[in-house]
């Protein structure tokens, strides 16, 4: 892995949806912003989804919704600061 590339903590996608969303939105995990984290989550769901339980998929989908809501709030705050 490249030294500057994001590092996903081991076992992250097995944690609670709230922790997944929080970690993926973190500047420490993804300095370029939460959109990169969202791409990683969608990639994981797409490729691992076939092998996951229904409850685990629900949790990951919930994490995706939480992350999307967090991204929306961040974007709204940026717009307000720019105005």
C-alpha positions in Angstrom: 0.0 0.0 0.0 1.2 3.5 -0.7 2.4 5.5 2.3 -0.1 8.3 1.5 -3.1 6.0 0.9 -5.9 5.7 3.4 -5.6 2.9 6.0 -8.8 1.1 6.9 -8.6 -0.2 10.5 -8.6 -4.0 10.6 -12.1 -5.3 11.3 -13.8 -2.0 10.8 -16.7 -3.3 8.7 -17.5 -5.8 11.5 -18.2 -3.1 14.0 -21.4 -1.2 14.8 -22.8 1.0 12.0 -22.2 4.2 14.0 -18.5 3.4 14.5 -18.1 2.5 10.9 -19.6 5.9 9.8 -17.6 7.8 12.3 -14.3 6.2 11.3 -15.0 6.6 7.6 -15.8 10.3 8.1 -12.6 10.8 10.1 -9.9 13.1 8.7 -7.4 10.7 10.3 -8.7 7.8 8.2 -9.4 9.7 5.0 -7.7 13.1 4.8 -9.4 13.8 1.5 -12.8 13.7 3.2 -15.6 11.3 3.9 -16.5 10.8 0.2 -13.4 8.5 0.0 -14.7 6.6 3.0 -18.1 6.3 1.3 -16.5 4.8 -1.8 -14.6 2.3 0.3 -17.9 1.3 2.1 -19.8 0.9 -1.2 -16.9 -1.1 -2.7 -17.0 -3.4 0.4 -20.7 -3.9 0.2 -20.6 -4.6 -3.5 -17.9 -7.2 -3.3 -18.4 -8.8 0.2 -22.2 -8.5 0.2 -22.8 -11.8 -1.4 -21.1 -13.5 1.5 -22.5 -11.5 4.4 -25.5 -12.3 6.6 -28.7 -10.3 6.2 -28.2 -8.6 9.5 -24.6 -7.7 8.6 -25.8 -6.2 5.3 -28.4 -4.2 7.2 -25.8 -2.8 9.5 -23.5 -1.8 6.6 -26.5 -0.2 4.8 -27.2 1.7 8.0 -23.6 2.8 8.2 -23.9 4.1 4.6 -27.0 6.1 5.5 -25.3 7.6 8.6 -22.2 8.5 6.6 -24.3 10.1 3.8 -26.1 12.2 6.5 -22.8 13.2 8.0 -21.4 14.2 4.6 -24.6 16.3 4.0 -24.1 18.1 7.3 -20.5 18.8 6.5 -21.3 20.1 3.1 -24.0 22.4 4.6 -21.6 23.7 7.2 -19.0 24.5 4.5 -21.6 26.4 2.4 -22.6 28.4 5.5 -19.0 29.3 6.2 -18.4 30.3 2.7 -21.4 32.6 2.7 
